Amino acid sequence: MPTSDTVSAMKAPEREPQGDLQTVGQGGAAPASVVPGPPGSTFTPAPAPQGAATPAPRQELANRPRRRKVRRVGQSRIRAKVKRKPGRPTEFKKLFCEQGRKLVEAGFTDSFLAYFFSVSGVTFYMWQKRYPAFKKAIDRGRKYAVAQAKKEEAEAAKAWENDRRFV
């Protein structure tokens, strides 16, 4: 059995760094002029030409003012910020408020108004919910139509009563 003296004698002697010839792959730190490459090779970059600008240290780059990028309207970052509503665009126009009021005053029903505006009844009621001006115009027309109907009904009742009196 080997003793501790013989075991230490069996170890390989430690190597000392050999300067520029040592590569990173062999266990030592490479000198600053050597760029690591594949194992077993070294690469020394060519010296910079005279008068060439040296890159600024990172500290200076971090403190410099940043240039503002000019973006065109059609670029995706601006488009992403705009909140779009999903689905088909509405066919509602402000003109429908006045038209709807006049039709309701004339005595037309909601289903006829939906037909007139070429939409379904659900869409017609949705417009009333979504556009308060449209609902207000329709309600104003209804109030007028109801007042007219009451007035005409009262006149008809009075005329009927008058006809019965003189018979």
Sequence and secondary structure as in RCSB ss.txt:
>XXXX:A:sequence
MPTSDTVSAMKAPEREPQGDLQTVGQGGAAPASVVPGPPGSTFTPAPAPQGAATPAPRQELANRPRRRKVRRVGQ
SRIRAKVKRKPGRPTEFKKLFCEQGRKLVEAGFTDSFLAYFFSVSGVTFYMWQKRYPAFKKAIDRGRKYAVAQAK
KEEAEAAKAWENDRRFV
>XXXX:A:secstr
   HHHHHHHS       GGG  GGGTS   TT EE STT EE      TT      HHHHHHS        TTS
HHHHHHS    S      THHHHHHHHHHHTT  HHHHHHHTTS HHHHHHHHHH HHHHHHHHHHHHHHHHHHH
HHHHHHHHHHHHHHHT 
